[in-house]
């Protein structure tokens, strides 16, 4: 991934970590769970996407970052959506094991 895209995504994810809403972030949609957010960045005629979740009080999980390769419009390819779903389930399990709580069960700032 080009460094300028890494910089944009990194800054946005840092905002999310501090409890702010990153500029341009929006729900991913496309049949993915509502807690999955999307960042989009264009660079050198390519489009990059980052899927992440802030559904957990103590953590931000980056679920998938990829260059969009779909030849059919704006839709995200099914394998990429499947990866996001699988990693969201893994993040939920990791969070439960690590913090001993379910997503959204405590208040407070996100871990830094």
C-alpha positions, 0 to 999 in steps of 0.5 A: 500500500502506498505510504500516503494511503498508509498515512491517511488511514493511520491518522484516521485510525488514531482519531478512532482510537481516541474516540473521535469520528475520523473524517470520511469514515462511514458504515461499510454497508454492503451486507456487513454488520453495522459495527464495521466502518469503512475508510476510502482513499484514492491514490494514483488511479487506485482505490484503497479501503480499510475496514475497522470496528470501534464496537469495543470500549477498550480497542479499535480493531482493523479488520482488513485493508485492501486495494479495490479490484472489483471490475463491476462498479463500486461493490466490494468483492465477496472474498474481501467482505468474507474476510471482514466478517471472519476477522470481526468474529475473531476480534470479538473472541479476542476482545472477550478473552483479553478483557473478559467482557463483551463489546459495548459493555463498559464505558470509558475511553478506548485503549491507547 
